[in-house]
């Protein structure tokens, strides 16, 4: 119930203050970001440039330094955990947490899967020793062959070798979640494509039931641009309540829309994506409010770059008398994007964490390509970033 204090006038949340948004950026960094987002405002350049960069890296052309000093620097913390230390400390100065995300994906051999498992466990240990890292995260496709996950979801019979491979996948995931529980570090299962997501969901819910008995440790991700996501969330929360374990949810809009629609069309099944952005936004906001309604056993992270959704959640917390620093609620954005949301909310006292991807430059190229294309394709996203940076450059110029 709201406290008496919530009857007072609620504060205004203003995401347009660029002095707050970019206080952590030097003049040189602001200028570099300005040119980077100016380039990403050009869809033709992005569509041509990203495949070129990927191909150049695979051919071992000498462009790694250029990538590392520009798009990699904007969106990634480093090539390994230690290189992320400076980013973690810098974010911490402004009360913004870091979520270390080993962004290597699409590996195809057991040695690589084992290495990703060990790296994920290393991020858990880092988080346990560093209060400014509130979560760890992993992709199941970093631990398992995509084709195996696809077969499991399709219900196709596995060969003996595939059964043995599946046992190894399960063991990796269980080891990660067991370590997270032992060290009391919350961990996200990242969202992936619909044709493997049900398999991932099943694994995640099994780990939740096993490790979320005393506190929320394991979190599943809900990509709300899927029309099934909100109903799936409600069912999963109901099951958790019935079985008596804490529930963890990370709410995002999603990252595979074009791929999902193309596959649905080519294979002749119902498009899993919402009919329009308005439907996605409505379900996203409904999902946040649903989690707030079940806060007695649900913890959640609102991973969003949408100003309206961010403002809605913040204001709803205040209206309901929920403490801004309540550990059950986090806001999150990606490193290098939506700093106006992240740093404004953090300055107001809300829990905020930035996703900090890291990994070898060539290995994180799929992630960087998604960021470049996302900034180009999302209505107004790249323009908003560019306009805010341009506004801050002008403000600093006048101040000098």
Secondary structure, 3 states (H helix, E strand, C coil): CCCHHHHCCCCCCCCCCHHHHCCCCCHHHHHHHHHHHHHHCCHHHHHHHHHHHHHHHHCCCCCHHHHHCCHHHHHEEECCCHHHHHHHHHHHCCCCEEEEEECCCCCCCHHHHHHHHHHHHHHHHHHHHCCCCCEEEECHHHCCCHHHHHHHHHCCCCCHHHHHHHHHHHHHHHHHHHHHHHHCCEEEECCCCHHHHHHHHHHHHHHHHHHCCCCCCEEEEEECCECCHHHHHHHHHHHHHHHCCCEEEEEECCCCHHHHHHHHHHHCCCCCECCCHHHHHHHHHHHHHHHHHCCCCEEEEEECCCHHHHHHHHHHHHHCCCCCCCCCEEEEEECCCCHHHHHHHHHHCCCEEEEEEECCCCCCHHHHHHHHHHHHHCCCHHHHHHHHHHHHHHHHHHHC
